[in-house]
Amino acid sequence: MANKQKYPHLLGSKWTAQENTFGWRHFQVTTRKNQGAWVFAELVASCDPTVRVWVNAKLLGDRQLWLPGWRSLEEIQASQGETLLE
């Protein structure tokens, strides 16, 4: 039986950073790299394709760092438990 691939839907997935990352929040995975037991994802800023960053794919599961999909600022604040009146 073949080994099951970790993070099979990683390529093309969209992510929102909880904090500005190199000036941007919205990213898309364009490349994945397997290195031994580790899987890395290359994230490209949706508004500036020259901004690229490699992250351990496991970090994308940390909701304090990343949210799946592209989220508005209001959705980001709501996920952090903040209100817009603060």
N, C-alpha and C positions, 0 to 999 in steps of 0.2 A: 504494500500500500504506500502511495506517495505521501510525503509530508504535506500537511496543510499549510498553505501560504498565510503568513501573518499579514494583517491589514490588506485584504484582497481588493477593497474598494478605495484605496488611498489615492491612486492617480486620478486627477481631475476633481478631487474633492475641494470644497471651498471652506475657508475658515476665517473667523474674526478674532483678532487679538484683543484681549481685555485691556491692554495698554498699547499706546502707539509703539510700533516696531519699525525703526528706521523711518519714522514719519507717517506710517500707514497702519491701517487696521485690517483691511480686507486682502486676503491672500488665496491663491489657488495652488494646489500641488501639481507640479509639472513633471517631476522626476522622483523616482524612488531608488534607493540603493540598499542592498542587503550586504552587511558586513558581519559575517559570523552570525551570532545570535541577535544582532542589532539590525533594526530597519530605520533608515533615515529618509526624510522627505525634503525635497527642495520646494520651498514656498516662494512664489513670485507675487509681488504686490499687484493687485488688479488694476490700479490706476497708473502704475509706473513699472513696466516690465524690466527696467534696469535694476530694480531693487529685488535681490534674491537672498534667501537665507536657508541654510540647512538646519533641520531640527531632528532630534530623535522622535520617531513617530509616536512613541509612548507618551511624550509630552503633550501631544494633541488631545489626549484623554483627560488632561488636567483642566477642569473647568475654571480654575482661577487664572489660567493663562490663555486658553483658547476656547472658543465656542464654535460648534459646527455650523456651517452655512454662513451667509453674510447677514449680519445683524445691524440694525440702526443704533445710534447712540442711546436712544431711549430704551431699547431692548437690552443693551449692554448694562446700563445703569440698573434696570430692573433685575437683571441676573445677579448683580452685586448687592442687591438689597437696598439700593439707594432710592430716594424719591427725587423728582425733578424740582421740588420746592426747596431742597437743602442748599 
